Every structure is written in C-alpha cells, then in structure tokens.
Amino acid sequence: MNLGAKISNYLKQAGITKTELSVLTGIPLSKISMALSGKRRLSLEEFSNICYVLNKAPNDFITPEAPAFLKQNALAT
C-alpha cells in the first residue's frame, strides 16, 4: 500500500475529509486529492505538515524498506 493510500485510510477511520486536511495544512485540495490517489508524490514538507496536523508520527504511515537493488543482490547470493 502506498503512502497516499495509508493516509487516505487513516482519514476515513478518523472521519476527516480531504477538504478538512487541505484547510488544516494549507495544501491545495487538488494536490491532496492527487497525492492520496497516487497520481502525484507528496513533498517532504507536505508530508511533514500532514503528520503534524493529524498528530501522527511519520512512521505511522511509512515503513523503511531496502532499495530494490539491495534486495536483488541479496537474492543472488
């Protein structure tokens, strides 16, 4: 599940609309909608603002993962 989908799921569970998130963060609704649907990436600043207004830690939405080339090297050995 991508970052936008994880944030979108949280918003649904918390009863927060994309419009409310837009107002709280100052990020235009069009950018929020595109990011949550996976059509654009959030900037680090946007992601940080979203985490702040939702009072959530970034790790609540992301899980560190090894880069693909490291995964491939591990499989080859």
C-alpha positions, 0 to 999 in steps of 0.5 A, a space after each residue: 500500500 502506498 503512502 497516499 493510500 495509508 493516509 487516505 485510510 487513516 482519514 476515513 477511520 478518523 472521519 476527516 475529509 480531504 477538504 478538512 486536511 487541505 484547510 488544516 495544512 494549507 495544501 491545495 485540495 487538488 494536490 491532496 486529492 492527487 497525492 492520496 490517489 497516487 497520481 502525484 508524490 507528496 513533498 517532504 514538507 507536505 508530508 511533514 505538515 500532514 503528520 503534524 496536523 493529524 498528530 501522527 508520527 511519520 512512521 505511522 504511515 511509512 515503513 523503511 524498506 531496502 532499495 530494490 537493488 539491495 534486495 536483488 543482490 541479496 537474492 543472488 547470493 
